[in-house]
Amino acid sequence: MTFPGRLKDDAIICNLCKKFDLTVNILEASFSTKTGWAILVFEGSDAEIAKAFEYLAGKGVEVSPSKGPG
């Protein structure tokens, strides 16, 4: 995921867990006042993950989904 700097004060990742029935594991991340990126693992139903991706897109977060092993 790539986050625009204007979201630096938003609790985007925290909101993913609160708004959707998901567990989010942060594997790696880097944030500054201009931009940020994170590699996350989502655990939950396909429907909840799809809703979360829609939420992120609406916020202007770029998502590059990748299915893990299995």
mmCIF file as Biopython writes it, N, C-alpha, C and O atoms, coordinates in Angstrom:
data_model
#
loop_
_atom_site.group_PDB
_atom_site.id
_atom_site.type_symbol
_atom_site.label_atom_id
_atom_site.label_alt_id
_atom_site.label_comp_id
_atom_site.label_asym_id
_atom_site.label_entity_id
_atom_site.label_seq_id
_atom_site.pdbx_PDB_ins_code
_atom_site.Cartn_x
_atom_site.Cartn_y
_atom_site.Cartn_z
_atom_site.occupancy
_atom_site.B_iso_or_equiv
_atom_site.auth_seq_id
_atom_site.auth_asym_id
_atom_site.pdbx_PDB_model_num
ATOM 1   N N  . MET A ? 1  ? 0.831   -1.152  0.000  1.0 0.0 1  A 1 
ATOM 2   C CA . MET A ? 1  ? 0.000   0.000   0.000  1.0 0.0 1  A 1 
ATOM 3   C C  . MET A ? 1  ? 0.885   1.227   0.000  1.0 0.0 1  A 1 
ATOM 4   O O  . MET A ? 1  ? 1.967   1.227   0.587  1.0 0.0 1  A 1 
ATOM 5   N N  . THR A ? 2  ? 0.421   2.271   -0.660 1.0 0.0 2  A 1 
ATOM 6   C CA . THR A ? 2  ? 1.098   3.559   -0.650 1.0 0.0 2  A 1 
ATOM 7   C C  . THR A ? 2  ? 0.103   4.599   -0.153 1.0 0.0 2  A 1 
ATOM 8   O O  . THR A ? 2  ? -1.009  4.713   -0.667 1.0 0.0 2  A 1 
ATOM 9   N N  . PHE A ? 3  ? 0.521   5.348   0.848  1.0 0.0 3  A 1 
ATOM 10  C CA . PHE A ? 3  ? -0.336  6.340   1.492  1.0 0.0 3  A 1 
ATOM 11  C C  . PHE A ? 3  ? 0.095   7.751   1.105  1.0 0.0 3  A 1 
ATOM 12  O O  . PHE A ? 3  ? 1.283   8.065   1.184  1.0 0.0 3  A 1 
ATOM 13  N N  . PRO A ? 4  ? -0.843  8.616   0.687  1.0 0.0 4  A 1 
ATOM 14  C CA . PRO A ? 4  ? -0.493  10.004  0.430  1.0 0.0 4  A 1 
ATOM 15  C C  . PRO A ? 4  ? -0.232  10.739  1.750  1.0 0.0 4  A 1 
ATOM 16  O O  . PRO A ? 4  ? -0.810  10.400  2.783  1.0 0.0 4  A 1 
ATOM 17  N N  . GLY A ? 5  ? 0.636   11.736  1.702  1.0 0.0 5  A 1 
ATOM 18  C CA . GLY A ? 5  ? 1.008   12.482  2.895  1.0 0.0 5  A 1 
ATOM 19  C C  . GLY A ? 5  ? -0.154  13.140  3.602  1.0 0.0 5  A 1 
ATOM 20  O O  . GLY A ? 5  ? -0.105  13.329  4.817  1.0 0.0 5  A 1 
ATOM 21  N N  . ARG A ? 6  ? -1.214  13.499  2.866  1.0 0.0 6  A 1 
ATOM 22  C CA . ARG A ? 6  ? -2.355  14.169  3.496  1.0 0.0 6  A 1 
ATOM 23  C C  . ARG A ? 6  ? -3.059  13.286  4.528  1.0 0.0 6  A 1 
ATOM 24  O O  . ARG A ? 6  ? -3.868  13.772  5.317  1.0 0.0 6  A 1 
ATOM 25  N N  . LEU A ? 7  ? -2.750  11.992  4.518  1.0 0.0 7  A 1 
ATOM 26  C CA . LEU A ? 7  ? -3.366  11.060  5.467  1.0 0.0 7  A 1 
ATOM 27  C C  . LEU A ? 7  ? -2.493  10.816  6.694  1.0 0.0 7  A 1 
ATOM 28  O O  . LEU A ? 7  ? -2.793  9.936   7.501  1.0 0.0 7  A 1 
ATOM 29  N N  . LYS A ? 8  ? -1.434  11.572  6.840  1.0 0.0 8  A 1 
ATOM 30  C CA . LYS A ? 8  ? -0.464  11.307  7.908  1.0 0.0 8  A 1 
ATOM 31  C C  . LYS A ? 8  ? -1.075  11.341  9.308  1.0 0.0 8  A 1 
ATOM 32  O O  . LYS A ? 8  ? -0.559  10.698  10.222 1.0 0.0 8  A 1 
ATOM 33  N N  . ASP A ? 9  ? -2.154  12.073  9.481  1.0 0.0 9  A 1 
ATOM 34  C CA . ASP A ? 9  ? -2.778  12.163  10.801 1.0 0.0 9  A 1 
ATOM 35  C C  . ASP A ? 9  ? -3.995  11.246  10.952 1.0 0.0 9  A 1 
ATOM 36  O O  . ASP A ? 9  ? -4.651  11.253  11.993 1.0 0.0 9  A 1 
ATOM 37  N N  . ASP A ? 10 ? -4.296  10.461  9.922  1.0 0.0 10 A 1 
ATOM 38  C CA . ASP A ? 10 ? -5.439  9.538   9.969  1.0 0.0 10 A 1 
ATOM 39  C C  . ASP A ? 10 ? -4.985  8.161   10.449 1.0 0.0 10 A 1 
ATOM 40  O O  . ASP A ? 10 ? -3.907  7.689   10.088 1.0 0.0 10 A 1 
ATOM 41  N N  . ALA A ? 11 ? -5.808  7.536   11.252 1.0 0.0 11 A 1 
ATOM 42  C CA . ALA A ? 11 ? -5.507  6.194   11.781 1.0 0.0 11 A 1 
ATOM 43  C C  . ALA A ? 11 ? -6.051  5.136   10.811 1.0 0.0 11 A 1 
ATOM 44  O O  . ALA A ? 11 ? -6.933  4.353   11.165 1.0 0.0 11 A 1 
ATOM 45  N N  . ILE A ? 12 ? -5.524  5.125   9.605  1.0 0.0 12 A 1 
ATOM 46  C CA . ILE A ? 12 ? -6.045  4.271   8.543  1.0 0.0 12 A 1 
ATOM 47  C C  . ILE A ? 12 ? -5.979  2.788   8.924  1.0 0.0 12 A 1 
ATOM 48  O O  . ILE A ? 12 ? -6.981  2.082   8.811  1.0 0.0 12 A 1 
ATOM 49  N N  . ILE A ? 13 ? -4.847  2.319   9.361  1.0 0.0 13 A 1 
ATOM 50  C CA . ILE A ? 13 ? -4.686  0.891   9.658  1.0 0.0 13 A 1 
ATOM 51  C C  . ILE A ? 13 ? -5.547  0.492   10.865 1.0 0.0 13 A 1 
ATOM 52  O O  . ILE A ? 13 ? -6.162  -0.574  10.862 1.0 0.0 13 A 1 
ATOM 53  N N  . CYS A ? 14 ? -5.589  1.324   11.864 1.0 0.0 14 A 1 
ATOM 54  C CA . CYS A ? 14 ? -6.440  1.064   13.033 1.0 0.0 14 A 1 
ATOM 55  C C  . CYS A ? 14 ? -7.903  0.985   12.611 1.0 0.0 14 A 1 
ATOM 56  O O  . CYS A ? 14 ? -8.637  0.110   13.071 1.0 0.0 14 A 1 
ATOM 57  N N  . ASN A ? 15 ? -8.330  1.895   11.738 1.0 0.0 15 A 1 
ATOM 58  C CA . ASN A ? 15 ? -9.716  1.905   11.276 1.0 0.0 15 A 1 
ATOM 59  C C  . ASN A ? 15 ? -10.070 0.655   10.485 1.0 0.0 15 A 1 
ATOM 60  O O  . ASN A ? 15 ? -11.222 0.221   10.504 1.0 0.0 15 A 1 
ATOM 61  N N  . LEU A ? 16 ? -9.102  0.068   9.789  1.0 0.0 16 A 1 
ATOM 62  C CA . LEU A ? 16 ? -9.370  -1.170  9.056  1.0 0.0 16 A 1 
ATOM 63  C C  . LEU A ? 16 ? -9.845  -2.274  10.007 1.0 0.0 16 A 1 
ATOM 64  O O  . LEU A ? 16 ? -10.756 -3.037  9.686  1.0 0.0 16 A 1 
ATOM 65  N N  . CYS A ? 17 ? -9.222  -2.340  11.162 1.0 0.0 17 A 1 
ATOM 66  C CA . CYS A ? 17 ? -9.596  -3.372  12.137 1.0 0.0 17 A 1 
ATOM 67  C C  . CYS A ? 17 ? -10.926 -3.054  12.812 1.0 0.0 17 A 1 
ATOM 68  O O  . CYS A ? 17 ? -11.685 -3.963  13.149 1.0 0.0 17 A 1 
ATOM 69  N N  . LYS A ? 18 ? -11.210 -1.774  13.009 1.0 0.0 18 A 1 
ATOM 70  C CA . LYS A ? 18 ? -12.446 -1.372  13.679 1.0 0.0 18 A 1 
ATOM 71  C C  . LYS A ? 18 ? -13.656 -1.435  12.752 1.0 0.0 18 A 1 
ATOM 72  O O  . LYS A ? 18 ? -14.730 -1.875  13.161 1.0 0.0 18 A 1 
ATOM 73  N N  . LYS A ? 19 ? -13.487 -1.000  11.511 1.0 0.0 19 A 1 
ATOM 74  C CA . LYS A ? 19 ? -14.608 -0.914  10.570 1.0 0.0 19 A 1 
ATOM 75  C C  . LYS A ? 19 ? -14.946 -2.254  9.921  1.0 0.0 19 A 1 
ATOM 76  O O  . LYS A ? 19 ? -16.090 -2.484  9.528  1.0 0.0 19 A 1 
ATOM 77  N N  . PHE A ? 20 ? -13.963 -3.129  9.811  1.0 0.0 20 A 1 
ATOM 78  C CA . PHE A ? 20 ? -14.143 -4.391  9.103  1.0 0.0 20 A 1 
ATOM 79  C C  . PHE A ? 20 ? -13.709 -5.531  10.013 1.0 0.0 20 A 1 
ATOM 80  O O  . PHE A ? 20 ? -12.893 -5.338  10.914 1.0 0.0 20 A 1 
ATOM 81  N N  . ASP A ? 21 ? -14.248 -6.699  9.779  1.0 0.0 21 A 1 
ATOM 82  C CA . ASP A ? 21 ? -13.916 -7.864  10.604 1.0 0.0 21 A 1 
ATOM 83  C C  . ASP A ? 21 ? -12.610 -8.465  10.080 1.0 0.0 21 A 1 
ATOM 84  O O  . ASP A ? 21 ? -12.598 -9.509  9.428  1.0 0.0 21 A 1 
ATOM 85  N N  . LEU A ? 22 ? -11.509 -7.768  10.388 1.0 0.0 22 A 1 
ATOM 86  C CA . LEU A ? 22 ? -10.189 -8.145  9.871  1.0 0.0 22 A 1 
ATOM 87  C C  . LEU A ? 22 ? -9.150  -8.155  10.978 1.0 0.0 22 A 1 
ATOM 88  O O  . LEU A ? 22 ? -9.268  -7.449  11.980 1.0 0.0 22 A 1 
ATOM 89  N N  . THR A ? 23 ? -8.151  -8.959  10.772 1.0 0.0 23 A 1 
ATOM 90  C CA . THR A ? 23 ? -6.908  -8.864  11.527 1.0 0.0 23 A 1 
ATOM 91  C C  . THR A ? 23 ? -5.867  -8.389  10.534 1.0 0.0 23 A 1 
ATOM 92  O O  . THR A ? 23 ? -5.751  -8.939  9.439  1.0 0.0 23 A 1 
ATOM 93  N N  . VAL A ? 24 ? -5.104  -7.365  10.911 1.0 0.0 24 A 1 
ATOM 94  C CA . VAL A ? 24 ? -4.095  -6.798  10.021 1.0 0.0 24 A 1 
ATOM 95  C C  . VAL A ? 24 ? -2.733  -6.962  10.682 1.0 0.0 24 A 1 
ATOM 96  O O  . VAL A ? 24 ? -2.529  -6.548  11.823 1.0 0.0 24 A 1 
ATOM 97  N N  . ASN A ? 25 ? -1.803  -7.572  9.950  1.0 0.0 25 A 1 
ATOM 98  C CA . ASN A ? 25 ? -0.441  -7.757  10.426 1.0 0.0 25 A 1 
ATOM 99  C C  . ASN A ? 25 ? 0.477   -6.872  9.578  1.0 0.0 25 A 1 
ATOM 100 O O  . ASN A ? 25 ? 0.510   -7.001  8.354  1.0 0.0 25 A 1 
ATOM 101 N N  . ILE A ? 26 ? 1.212   -5.986  10.221 1.0 0.0 26 A 1 
ATOM 102 C CA . ILE A ? 26 ? 2.145   -5.106  9.516  1.0 0.0 26 A 1 
ATOM 103 C C  . ILE A ? 26 ? 3.488   -5.824  9.403  1.0 0.0 26 A 1 
ATOM 104 O O  . ILE A ? 26 ? 4.156   -6.064  10.409 1.0 0.0 26 A 1 
ATOM 105 N N  . LEU A ? 27 ? 3.880   -6.164  8.174  1.0 0.0 27 A 1 
ATOM 106 C CA . LEU A ? 27 ? 5.156   -6.852  7.955  1.0 0.0 27 A 1 
ATOM 107 C C  . LEU A ? 27 ? 6.309   -5.870  7.856  1.0 0.0 27 A 1 
ATOM 108 O O  . LEU A ? 27 ? 7.403   -6.120  8.362  1.0 0.0 27 A 1 
ATOM 109 N N  . GLU A ? 28 ? 6.046   -4.747  7.194  1.0 0.0 28 A 1 
ATOM 110 C CA . GLU A ? 28 ? 7.084   -3.730  7.000  1.0 0.0 28 A 1 
ATOM 111 C C  . GLU A ? 28 ? 6.375   -2.433  6.643  1.0 0.0 28 A 1 
ATOM 112 O O  . GLU A ? 28 ? 5.333   -2.455  5.988  1.0 0.0 28 A 1 
ATOM 113 N N  . ALA A ? 29 ? 6.937   -1.290  7.071  1.0 0.0 29 A 1 
ATOM 114 C CA . ALA A ? 29 ? 6.313   -0.007  6.751  1.0 0.0 29 A 1 
ATOM 115 C C  . ALA A ? 29 ? 7.318   1.123   6.918  1.0 0.0 29 A 1 
ATOM 116 O O  . ALA A ? 29 ? 8.296   1.009   7.657  1.0 0.0 29 A 1 
ATOM 117 N N  . SER A ? 30 ? 7.051   2.211   6.214  1.0 0.0 30 A 1 
ATOM 118 C CA . SER A ? 30 ? 7.843   3.429   6.338  1.0 0.0 30 A 1 
ATOM 119 C C  . SER A ? 30 ? 6.920   4.608   6.051  1.0 0.0 30 A 1 
ATOM 120 O O  . SER A ? 30 ? 6.208   4.617   5.047  1.0 0.0 30 A 1 
ATOM 121 N N  . PHE A ? 31 ? 6.937   5.593   6.931  1.0 0.0 31 A 1 
ATOM 122 C CA . PHE A ? 31 ? 6.063   6.745   6.777  1.0 0.0 31 A 1 
ATOM 123 C C  . PHE A ? 31 ? 6.856   8.027   6.995  1.0 0.0 31 A 1 
ATOM 124 O O  . PHE A ? 31 ? 7.770   8.080   7.818  1.0 0.0 31 A 1 
ATOM 125 N N  . SER A ? 32 ? 6.486   9.061   6.240  1.0 0.0 32 A 1 
ATOM 126 C CA . SER A ? 32 ? 7.029   10.401  6.443  1.0 0.0 32 A 1 
ATOM 127 C C  . SER A ? 32 ? 5.859   11.361  6.317  1.0 0.0 32 A 1 
ATOM 128 O O  . SER A ? 32 ? 4.713   10.927  6.200  1.0 0.0 32 A 1 
ATOM 129 N N  . THR A ? 33 ? 6.130   12.652  6.340  1.0 0.0 33 A 1 
ATOM 130 C CA . THR A ? 33 ? 5.053   13.623  6.191  1.0 0.0 33 A 1 
ATOM 131 C C  . THR A ? 33 ? 4.598   13.759  4.744  1.0 0.0 33 A 1 
ATOM 132 O O  . THR A ? 33 ? 3.548   14.344  4.480  1.0 0.0 33 A 1 
ATOM 133 N N  . LYS A ? 34 ? 5.380   13.222  3.798  1.0 0.0 34 A 1 
ATOM 134 C CA . LYS A ? 34 ? 5.034   13.338  2.379  1.0 0.0 34 A 1 
ATOM 135 C C  . LYS A ? 34 ? 4.370   12.097  1.807  1.0 0.0 34 A 1 
ATOM 136 O O  . LYS A ? 34 ? 3.522   12.200  0.920  1.0 0.0 34 A 1 
ATOM 137 N N  . THR A ? 35 ? 4.743   10.941  2.298  1.0 0.0 35 A 1 
ATOM 138 C CA . THR A ? 35 ? 4.200   9.685   1.777  1.0 0.0 35 A 1 
ATOM 139 C C  . THR A ? 35 ? 4.476   8.566   2.771  1.0 0.0 35 A 1 
ATOM 140 O O  . THR A ? 35 ? 5.184   8.746   3.761  1.0 0.0 35 A 1 
ATOM 141 N N  . GLY A ? 36 ? 3.916   7.446   2.488  1.0 0.0 36 A 1 
ATOM 142 C CA . GLY A ? 36 ? 4.174   6.268   3.317  1.0 0.0 36 A 1 
ATOM 143 C C  . GLY A ? 36 ? 3.829   5.019   2.542  1.0 0.0 36 A 1 
ATOM 144 O O  . GLY A ? 36 ? 3.072   5.061   1.573  1.0 0.0 36 A 1 
ATOM 145 N N  . TRP A ? 37 ? 4.387   3.913   2.975  1.0 0.0 37 A 1 
ATOM 146 C CA . TRP A ? 37 ? 4.058   2.631   2.355  1.0 0.0 37 A 1 
ATOM 147 C C  . TRP A ? 37 ? 4.057   1.572   3.450  1.0 0.0 37 A 1 
ATOM 148 O O  . TRP A ? 37 ? 4.693   1.722   4.493  1.0 0.0 37 A 1 
ATOM 149 N N  . ALA A ? 38 ? 3.333   0.512   3.182  1.0 0.0 38 A 1 
ATOM 150 C CA . ALA A ? 38 ? 3.264   -0.582  4.144  1.0 0.0 38 A 1 
ATOM 151 C C  . ALA A ? 38 ? 2.986   -1.884  3.416  1.0 0.0 38 A 1 
ATOM 152 O O  . ALA A ? 38 ? 2.264   -1.923  2.419  1.0 0.0 38 A 1 
ATOM 153 N N  . ILE A ? 39 ? 3.569   -2.934  3.933  1.0 0.0 39 A 1 
ATOM 154 C CA . ILE A ? 39 ? 3.267   -4.283  3.476  1.0 0.0 39 A 1 
ATOM 155 C C  . ILE A ? 39 ? 2.467   -4.922  4.604  1.0 0.0 39 A 1 
ATOM 156 O O  . ILE A ? 39 ? 2.975   -5.132  5.705  1.0 0.0 39 A 1 
ATOM 157 N N  . LEU A ? 40 ? 1.208   -5.225  4.309  1.0 0.0 40 A 1 
ATOM 158 C CA . LEU A ? 40 ? 0.296   -5.742  5.316  1.0 0.0 40 A 1 
ATOM 159 C C  . LEU A ? 40 ? -0.246  -7.098  4.897  1.0 0.0 40 A 1 
ATOM 160 O O  . LEU A ? 40 ? -0.354  -7.402  3.709  1.0 0.0 40 A 1 
ATOM 161 N N  . VAL A ? 41 ? -0.584  -7.908  5.892  1.0 0.0 41 A 1 
ATOM 162 C CA . VAL A ? 41 ? -1.282  -9.162  5.653  1.0 0.0 41 A 1 
ATOM 163 C C  . VAL A ? 41 ? -2.660  -9.017  6.285  1.0 0.0 41 A 1 
ATOM 164 O O  . VAL A ? 41 ? -2.785  -8.702  7.468  1.0 0.0 41 A 1 
ATOM 165 N N  . PHE A ? 42 ? -3.702  -9.253  5.472  1.0 0.0 42 A 1 
ATOM 166 C CA . PHE A ? 42 ? -5.074  -9.177  5.945  1.0 0.0 42 A 1 
ATOM 167 C C  . PHE A ? 42 ? -5.588  -10.588 6.186  1.0 0.0 42 A 1 
ATOM 168 O O  . PHE A ? 42 ? -5.406  -11.471 5.348  1.0 0.0 42 A 1 
ATOM 169 N N  . GLU A ? 43 ? -6.231  -10.801 7.331  1.0 0.0 43 A 1 
ATOM 170 C CA . GLU A ? 43 ? -6.902  -12.059 7.609  1.0 0.0 43 A 1 
ATOM 171 C C  . GLU A ? 43 ? -8.368  -11.744 7.832  1.0 0.0 43 A 1 
ATOM 172 O O  . GLU A ? 43 ? -8.727  -10.920 8.673  1.0 0.0 43 A 1 
ATOM 173 N N  . GLY A ? 44 ? -9.204  -12.418 7.062  1.0 0.0 44 A 1 
ATOM 174 C CA . GLY A ? 44 ? -10.645 -12.219 7.156  1.0 0.0 44 A 1 
ATOM 175 C C  . GLY A ? 44 ? -11.294 -12.777 5.912  1.0 0.0 44 A 1 
ATOM 176 O O  . GLY A ? 44 ? -10.626 -13.341 5.046  1.0 0.0 44 A 1 
ATOM 177 N N  . SER A ? 45 ? -12.596 -12.617 5.831  1.0 0.0 45 A 1 
ATOM 178 C CA . SER A ? 45 ? -13.313 -13.138 4.667  1.0 0.0 45 A 1 
ATOM 179 C C  . SER A ? 45 ? -12.973 -12.313 3.429  1.0 0.0 45 A 1 
ATOM 180 O O  . SER A ? 45 ? -12.574 -11.152 3.529  1.0 0.0 45 A 1 
ATOM 181 N N  . ASP A ? 46 ? -13.137 -12.929 2.271  1.0 0.0 46 A 1 
ATOM 182 C CA . ASP A ? 46 ? -12.897 -12.211 1.013  1.0 0.0 46 A 1 
ATOM 183 C C  . ASP A ? 46 ? -13.793 -10.981 0.917  1.0 0.0 46 A 1 
ATOM 184 O O  . ASP A ? 46 ? -13.371 -9.941  0.411  1.0 0.0 46 A 1 
ATOM 185 N N  . ALA A ? 47 ? -15.036 -11.097 1.406  1.0 0.0 47 A 1 
ATOM 186 C CA . ALA A ? 47 ? -15.971 -9.962  1.345  1.0 0.0 47 A 1 
ATOM 187 C C  . ALA A ? 47 ? -15.482 -8.797  2.205  1.0 0.0 47 A 1 
ATOM 188 O O  . ALA A ? 47 ? -15.533 -7.645  1.774  1.0 0.0 47 A 1 
ATOM 189 N N  . GLU A ? 48 ? -15.012 -9.086  3.406  1.0 0.0 48 A 1 
ATOM 190 C CA . GLU A ? 48 ? -14.519 -8.024  4.294  1.0 0.0 48 A 1 
ATOM 191 C C  . GLU A ? 48 ? -13.250 -7.388  3.731  1.0 0.0 48 A 1 
ATOM 192 O O  . GLU A ? 48 ? -13.071 -6.173  3.816  1.0 0.0 48 A 1 
ATOM 193 N N  . ILE A ? 49 ? -12.379 -8.201  3.162  1.0 0.0 49 A 1 
ATOM 194 C CA . ILE A ? 49 ? -11.151 -7.668  2.559  1.0 0.0 49 A 1 
ATOM 195 C C  . ILE A ? 49 ? -11.506 -6.779  1.375  1.0 0.0 49 A 1 
ATOM 196 O O  . ILE A ? 49 ? -10.899 -5.722  1.200  1.0 0.0 49 A 1 
ATOM 197 N N  . ALA A ? 50 ? -12.473 -7.182  0.560  1.0 0.0 50 A 1 
ATOM 198 C CA . ALA A ? 50 ? -12.906 -6.364  -0.578 1.0 0.0 50 A 1 
ATOM 199 C C  . ALA A ? 50 ? -13.462 -5.030  -0.096 1.0 0.0 50 A 1 
ATOM 200 O O  . ALA A ? 50 ? -13.170 -3.991  -0.687 1.0 0.0 50 A 1 
ATOM 201 N N  . LYS A ? 51 ? -14.262 -5.045  0.973  1.0 0.0 51 A 1 
ATOM 202 C CA . LYS A ? 51 ? -14.800 -3.788  1.531  1.0 0.0 51 A 1 
ATOM 203 C C  . LYS A ? 51 ? -13.666 -2.900  2.045  1.0 0.0 51 A 1 
ATOM 204 O O  . LYS A ? 51 ? -13.692 -1.682  1.866  1.0 0.0 51 A 1 
ATOM 205 N N  . ALA A ? 52 ? -12.684 -3.514  2.678  1.0 0.0 52 A 1 
ATOM 206 C CA . ALA A ? 52 ? -11.544 -2.743  3.199  1.0 0.0 52 A 1 
ATOM 207 C C  . ALA A ? 52 ? -10.769 -2.097  2.055  1.0 0.0 52 A 1 
ATOM 208 O O  . ALA A ? 52 ? -10.342 -0.948  2.167  1.0 0.0 52 A 1 
ATOM 209 N N  . PHE A ? 53 ? -10.585 -2.826  0.957  1.0 0.0 53 A 1 
ATOM 210 C CA . PHE A ? 53 ? -9.880  -2.260  -0.200 1.0 0.0 53 A 1 
ATOM 211 C C  . PHE A ? 53 ? -10.661 -1.104  -0.805 1.0 0.0 53 A 1 
ATOM 212 O O  . PHE A ? 53 ? -10.064 -0.127  -1.258 1.0 0.0 53 A 1 
ATOM 213 N N  . GLU A ? 54 ? -11.991 -1.200  -0.820 1.0 0.0 54 A 1 
ATOM 214 C CA . GLU A ? 54 ? -12.820 -0.091  -1.308 1.0 0.0 54 A 1 
ATOM 215 C C  . GLU A ? 54 ? -12.658 1.129   -0.408 1.0 0.0 54 A 1 
ATOM 216 O O  . GLU A ? 54 ? -12.546 2.255   -0.895 1.0 0.0 54 A 1 
ATOM 217 N N  . TYR A ? 55 ? -12.647 0.905   0.897  1.0 0.0 55 A 1 
ATOM 218 C CA . TYR A ? 55 ? -12.437 1.971   1.868  1.0 0.0 55 A 1 
ATOM 219 C C  . TYR A ? 55 ? -11.091 2.659   1.627  1.0 0.0 55 A 1 
ATOM 220 O O  . TYR A ? 55 ? -11.001 3.887   1.612  1.0 0.0 55 A 1 
ATOM 221 N N  . LEU A ? 56 ? -10.057 1.852   1.440  1.0 0.0 56 A 1 
ATOM 222 C CA . LEU A ? 56 ? -8.720  2.402   1.209  1.0 0.0 56 A 1 
ATOM 223 C C  . LEU A ? 56 ? -8.675  3.212   -0.087 1.0 0.0 56 A 1 
ATOM 224 O O  . LEU A ? 56 ? -8.103  4.302   -0.115 1.0 0.0 56 A 1 
ATOM 225 N N  . ALA A ? 57 ? -9.266  2.694   -1.145 1.0 0.0 57 A 1 
ATOM 226 C CA . ALA A ? 57 ? -9.291  3.409   -2.423 1.0 0.0 57 A 1 
ATOM 227 C C  . ALA A ? 57 ? -10.014 4.740   -2.266 1.0 0.0 57 A 1 
ATOM 228 O O  . ALA A ? 57 ? -9.588  5.748   -2.829 1.0 0.0 57 A 1 
ATOM 229 N N  . GLY A ? 58 ? -11.091 4.750   -1.513 1.0 0.0 58 A 1 
ATOM 230 C CA . GLY A ? 58 ? -11.831 5.981   -1.260 1.0 0.0 58 A 1 
ATOM 231 C C  . GLY A ? 58 ? -11.018 7.013   -0.508 1.0 0.0 58 A 1 
ATOM 232 O O  . GLY A ? 58 ? -11.256 8.213   -0.642 1.0 0.0 58 A 1 
ATOM 233 N N  . LYS A ? 59 ? -10.066 6.558   0.278  1.0 0.0 59 A 1 
ATOM 234 C CA . LYS A ? 59 ? -9.176  7.460   1.027  1.0 0.0 59 A 1 
ATOM 235 C C  . LYS A ? 59 ? -7.989  7.920   0.191  1.0 0.0 59 A 1 
ATOM 236 O O  . LYS A ? 59 ? -7.253  8.817   0.603  1.0 0.0 59 A 1 
ATOM 237 N N  . GLY A ? 60 ? -7.793  7.313   -0.988 1.0 0.0 60 A 1 
ATOM 238 C CA . GLY A ? 60 ? -6.663  7.669   -1.830 1.0 0.0 60 A 1 
ATOM 239 C C  . GLY A ? 60 ? -5.429  6.821   -1.605 1.0 0.0 60 A 1 
ATOM 240 O O  . GLY A ? 60 ? -4.337  7.179   -2.046 1.0 0.0 60 A 1 
ATOM 241 N N  . VAL A ? 61 ? -5.594  5.701   -0.923 1.0 0.0 61 A 1 
ATOM 242 C CA . VAL A ? 61 ? -4.489  4.782   -0.687 1.0 0.0 61 A 1 
ATOM 243 C C  . VAL A ? 61 ? -4.383  3.833   -1.875 1.0 0.0 61 A 1 
ATOM 244 O O  . VAL A ? 61 ? -5.374  3.223   -2.277 1.0 0.0 61 A 1 
ATOM 245 N N  . GLU A ? 62 ? -3.183  3.709   -2.434 1.0 0.0 62 A 1 
ATOM 246 C CA . GLU A ? 62 ? -2.956  2.769   -3.532 1.0 0.0 62 A 1 
ATOM 247 C C  . GLU A ? 62 ? -2.718  1.391   -2.940 1.0 0.0 62 A 1 
ATOM 248 O O  . GLU A ? 62 ? -1.897  1.218   -2.040 1.0 0.0 62 A 1 
ATOM 249 N N  . VAL A ? 63 ? -3.452  0.414   -3.460 1.0 0.0 63 A 1 
ATOM 250 C CA . VAL A ? 63 ? -3.345  -0.958  -2.969 1.0 0.0 63 A 1 
ATOM 251 C C  . VAL A ? 63 ? -2.908  -1.851  -4.121 1.0 0.0 63 A 1 
ATOM 252 O O  . VAL A ? 63 ? -3.487  -1.812  -5.206 1.0 0.0 63 A 1 
ATOM 253 N N  . SER A ? 64 ? -1.885  -2.651  -3.873 1.0 0.0 64 A 1 
ATOM 254 C CA . SER A ? 64 ? -1.428  -3.651  -4.837 1.0 0.0 64 A 1 
ATOM 255 C C  . SER A ? 64 ? -1.616  -5.014  -4.177 1.0 0.0 64 A 1 
ATOM 256 O O  . SER A ? 64 ? -0.694  -5.536  -3.549 1.0 0.0 64 A 1 
ATOM 257 N N  . PRO A ? 65 ? -2.824  -5.598  -4.322 1.0 0.0 65 A 1 
ATOM 258 C CA . PRO A ? 65 ? -3.080  -6.865  -3.640 1.0 0.0 65 A 1 
ATOM 259 C C  . PRO A ? 65 ? -2.279  -8.013  -4.203 1.0 0.0 65 A 1 
ATOM 260 O O  . PRO A ? 65 ? -1.994  -8.068  -5.400 1.0 0.0 65 A 1 
ATOM 261 N N  . SER A ? 66 ? -1.922  -8.923  -3.330 1.0 0.0 66 A 1 
ATOM 262 C CA . SER A ? 66 ? -1.185  -10.119 -3.713 1.0 0.0 66 A 1 
ATOM 263 C C  . SER A ? 66 ? -1.665  -11.246 -2.816 1.0 0.0 66 A 1 
ATOM 264 O O  . SER A ? 66 ? -1.714  -11.092 -1.595 1.0 0.0 66 A 1 
ATOM 265 N N  . LYS A ? 67 ? -2.009  -12.342 -3.394 1.0 0.0 67 A 1 
ATOM 266 C CA . LYS A ? 67 ? -2.402  -13.514 -2.596 1.0 0.0 67 A 1 
ATOM 267 C C  . LYS A ? 67 ? -1.136  -14.176 -2.072 1.0 0.0 67 A 1 
ATOM 268 O O  . LYS A ? 67 ? -0.162  -14.364 -2.801 1.0 0.0 67 A 1 
ATOM 269 N N  . GLY A ? 68 ? -1.173  -14.518 -0.808 1.0 0.0 68 A 1 
ATOM 270 C CA . GLY A ? 68 ? -0.052  -15.219 -0.208 1.0 0.0 68 A 1 
ATOM 271 C C  . GLY A ? 68 ? -0.117  -16.700 -0.519 1.0 0.0 68 A 1 
ATOM 272 O O  . GLY A ? 68 ? -0.978  -17.140 -1.281 1.0 0.0 68 A 1 
ATOM 273 N N  . PRO A ? 69 ? 0.790   -17.474 0.064  1.0 0.0 69 A 1 
ATOM 274 C CA . PRO A ? 69 ? 0.788   -18.918 -0.165 1.0 0.0 69 A 1 
ATOM 275 C C  . PRO A ? 69 ? -0.503  -19.541 0.361  1.0 0.0 69 A 1 
ATOM 276 O O  . PRO A ? 69 ? -1.051  -19.108 1.375  1.0 0.0 69 A 1 
ATOM 277 N N  . GLY A ? 70 ? -0.969  -20.546 -0.335 1.0 0.0 70 A 1 
ATOM 278 C CA . GLY A ? 70 ? -2.161  -21.271 0.104  1.0 0.0 70 A 1 
ATOM 279 C C  . GLY A ? 70 ? -3.346  -20.642 -0.451 1.0 0.0 70 A 1 
ATOM 280 O O  . GLY A ? 70 ? -4.462  -21.099 -0.203 1.0 0.0 70 A 1 
#
